[in-house]
């Protein structure tokens, strides 16, 4: 049976017969077993812990020279872009340009 995931990938699931063969192989292997509900609840998440500070996931189009520069600075380049934008907001957080009547981005 073919199943389409939320991301659009198509995955072929095993048939009932294939699933029975897989489960028989698991049952016959002395090094593995199915977890009970109690054991399953005791599992701890693996990977990066959830951050207390959340961020918005967006798509933004930047000039190649901007992305090339920040990527060339190594790991953490997206965090550095965020910091630059935060500094911009901090220094421009007074009366906005729109409130002043300026609709151009010349102050960038």
Contact map, one row per residue, 1 for C-alpha under 8 A:
111000000001111000000000000000000000000000000000000000000000000000000000000000000000000000000000000000000000
111100000111100000000000000000000000000000000000000000000000000000000000000000000000000000000000000000000000
111110000111100000000000000000000000000000000000000000000000000000000000000000000000000000000000000000000000
011111111110000000000000000000000000000000000000000000000000000000000000000000000000000000000000000000000000
001111111110000000000000000000000000000000000000000000000000000000000000000000000000000000000000000000000000
000111111000000000000000000000000000000000000000000000000000000000000000000000000000000000000000000000000000
000111111000000000000000000000000000000000000000000000000000000000000000000000000000000000000000000000000000
000111111100000000000000000000000000000000000000000000000000000000000000000000000000000000000000000000000000
000111111110000000000000000000000000000000000000000000000000000000000000000000000000000000000000000000000000
011110011111000000000000000000000000000000000000000000000000000000000000000000000000000000000000000000000000
011110001111100000000000000000000000000000000000000000000000000000000000000000000000000000000000000000000000
111000000111110000000000000000000000000000000000000000000000000000000000000000000000000000000000000000000000
111000000011111000000000000000000000000000000000000000000000000000000000000000000000000000000000000000000000
100000000001111111100000000000000000000000000000000000000000000000000000000000000000000000000000000000000000
100000000000111111100000000000000000000000000000000000000000000000000000000000000000000000000000000000000000
000000000000011111110000000000000000000000000000000000000000000000000000000000000000000000000000000000000000
000000000000011111111000000000000000000000000000000000000000000000000000000000000000000000000000000000000000
000000000000011111111100000000000000000000000000000000000000000000000000000000000000000000000000000000000000
000000000000011111111110000000000000000000000000000000000000000000000000000000000000000000000000000000000000
000000000000000111111111000000000000000000000000000000000000000000000000000000000000000000000000000000000000
000000000000000011111111100000000000000000000000000000000000000000000000000000000000000000000000000000000000
000000000000000001111111110000000000000000000000000000000000000000000000000000000000000000000000000000000000
000000000000000000111111111000000000000000000000000000000000000000000000000000000000000000000000000000000000
000000000000000000011111111100000000000000000000000000000000000000000000000000000000000000000000000000000000
000000000000000000001111111110000000000000000000000000000000000000000000000000000000000000000000000000000000
000000000000000000000111111110011000000000000000000000000000000000000000000000000000000000000000000000000000
000000000000000000000011111111011000000000000000000000000000000000000000000000000000000000000000000000000000
000000000000000000000001111111000000000000000000000000000000000000000000000000000000000000000000000000000000
000000000000000000000000111111111000000000000000000000000000000000000000000000000000000000000000000000000000
000000000000000000000000001111111000000000000000000000000000000000000000000000000000000000000000000000000000
000000000000000000000000000011111000000000000000000000000000000000000000000000000000000000000000000000000000
000000000000000000000000011011111100000000000000000000000000000000000000000000000000000000000000000000000000
000000000000000000000000011011111110000000000000000000000000000000000000000000000000000000000000000000000000
000000000000000000000000000000011111000000000000000000000000000000000000000000000000000000000000000000000000
000000000000000000000000000000001111111100000000000000000000000000000000000000000000000000000000000000000000
000000000000000000000000000000000111111100000000000000000000000000000000000000000000000000000000000000000000
000000000000000000000000000000000011111110000000000000000000000000000000000000000000000000000000000000000000
000000000000000000000000000000000011111111000000000000000000000000000000000000000000000000000000000000000000
000000000000000000000000000000000011111111100000000000000000000000000000000000000000000000000000000000000000
000000000000000000000000000000000011111111100000000000000000000000000000000000000000000000000000000000000000
000000000000000000000000000000000000111111100000000000000000000000000000000000000000000000000000000000000000
000000000000000000000000000000000000011111110000000000000000000000000000000000000000000000000000000000000000
000000000000000000000000000000000000001111111000000000000000000000000000000000000000000000000000000000000000
000000000000000000000000000000000000000001111100000000000000000000000000000000000000000000000000000000000000
000000000000000000000000000000000000000000111110000000000000000000000000000000000000000000000000000000000000
000000000000000000000000000000000000000000011111000000000000000000000000000000000000000000000000000000000000
000000000000000000000000000000000000000000001111100000000000000000000000000000000000000000000000000000000000
000000000000000000000000000000000000000000000111110000000000000000000000000000000000000000000000000000000000
000000000000000000000000000000000000000000000011111000000000000000000000000000000000000000000000000000000000
000000000000000000000000000000000000000000000001111100000000000000000000000000000000000000000000000000000000
000000000000000000000000000000000000000000000000111111000000000000000000000000000000000000000000000000000000
000000000000000000000000000000000000000000000000011111000000000000000000000000000000000000000000000000000000
000000000000000000000000000000000000000000000000001111100000000000000000000000000000000000000000000000000000
000000000000000000000000000000000000000000000000001111110000000000000000000000000000000000000000000000000000
000000000000000000000000000000000000000000000000000011111000000000000000000000000000000000000000000000000000
000000000000000000000000000000000000000000000000000001111100000000000000000000000000000000000000000000000000
000000000000000000000000000000000000000000000000000000111110000000000000000000000000000000000000000000000000
000000000000000000000000000000000000000000000000000000011111000000000000000000000000000000000000000000000000
000000000000000000000000000000000000000000000000000000001111100000000000000000000000000000000000000000000000
000000000000000000000000000000000000000000000000000000000111110000000000000000000000000000000000000000000000
000000000000000000000000000000000000000000000000000000000011111000000000000000000000000000000000000000000000
000000000000000000000000000000000000000000000000000000000001111101100000000000000000000000000000000000000000
000000000000000000000000000000000000000000000000000000000000111111100000000000000000000000000000000000000000
000000000000000000000000000000000000000000000000000000000000011111110000000000000000000000000000000000000000
000000000000000000000000000000000000000000000000000000000000001111111000000000000000000000000000000000000000
000000000000000000000000000000000000000000000000000000000000011111111100000000000000000000000000000000000000
000000000000000000000000000000000000000000000000000000000000011111111110000000000000000000000000000000000000
000000000000000000000000000000000000000000000000000000000000000111111111000000000000000000000000000000000000
000000000000000000000000000000000000000000000000000000000000000011111111100000000000000000000000000000000000
000000000000000000000000000000000000000000000000000000000000000001111111110011011000000000000000000000000000
000000000000000000000000000000000000000000000000000000000000000000111111111010000000000000000000000000000000
000000000000000000000000000000000000000000000000000000000000000000011111110000000000000000000000000000000000
000000000000000000000000000000000000000000000000000000000000000000001111111010000000000000000000000000000000
000000000000000000000000000000000000000000000000000000000000000000000111111110000000000000000000000000000000
000000000000000000000000000000000000000000000000000000000000000000000010111110000000000000000000000000000000
000000000000000000000000000000000000000000000000000000000000000000000000011111110000000000000000000000000000
000000000000000000000000000000000000000000000000000000000000000000000110111111111000000000000000000000000000
000000000000000000000000000000000000000000000000000000000000000000000100000111111100000000000000000000000000
000000000000000000000000000000000000000000000000000000000000000000000000000111111110000000000000000000000000
000000000000000000000000000000000000000000000000000000000000000000000100000111111111000000000000000000000000
000000000000000000000000000000000000000000000000000000000000000000000100000011111111100000000000000000000000
000000000000000000000000000000000000000000000000000000000000000000000000000001111111110000000000000000000000
000000000000000000000000000000000000000000000000000000000000000000000000000000111111111000000000000000000000
000000000000000000000000000000000000000000000000000000000000000000000000000000011111111100000000000000000000
000000000000000000000000000000000000000000000000000000000000000000000000000000001111111110000000000000000000
000000000000000000000000000000000000000000000000000000000000000000000000000000000111111111000000000000000000
000000000000000000000000000000000000000000000000000000000000000000000000000000000011111111100000000000000000
000000000000000000000000000000000000000000000000000000000000000000000000000000000001111111110000000000000000
000000000000000000000000000000000000000000000000000000000000000000000000000000000000111111111000000000000000
000000000000000000000000000000000000000000000000000000000000000000000000000000000000011111111000000000000000
000000000000000000000000000000000000000000000000000000000000000000000000000000000000001111111100000000000000
000000000000000000000000000000000000000000000000000000000000000000000000000000000000000111111111000000000000
000000000000000000000000000000000000000000000000000000000000000000000000000000000000000011111111000000000000
000000000000000000000000000000000000000000000000000000000000000000000000000000000000000000111111000000000000
000000000000000000000000000000000000000000000000000000000000000000000000000000000000000000011111101100000000
000000000000000000000000000000000000000000000000000000000000000000000000000000000000000000011111111100000000
000000000000000000000000000000000000000000000000000000000000000000000000000000000000000000000011111111100000
000000000000000000000000000000000000000000000000000000000000000000000000000000000000000000000001111111100000
000000000000000000000000000000000000000000000000000000000000000000000000000000000000000000000011111111000000
000000000000000000000000000000000000000000000000000000000000000000000000000000000000000000000011111111000000
000000000000000000000000000000000000000000000000000000000000000000000000000000000000000000000000111111100000
000000000000000000000000000000000000000000000000000000000000000000000000000000000000000000000000111111110000
000000000000000000000000000000000000000000000000000000000000000000000000000000000000000000000000110011111000
000000000000000000000000000000000000000000000000000000000000000000000000000000000000000000000000000001111110
000000000000000000000000000000000000000000000000000000000000000000000000000000000000000000000000000000111111
000000000000000000000000000000000000000000000000000000000000000000000000000000000000000000000000000000011111
000000000000000000000000000000000000000000000000000000000000000000000000000000000000000000000000000000011111
000000000000000000000000000000000000000000000000000000000000000000000000000000000000000000000000000000001111
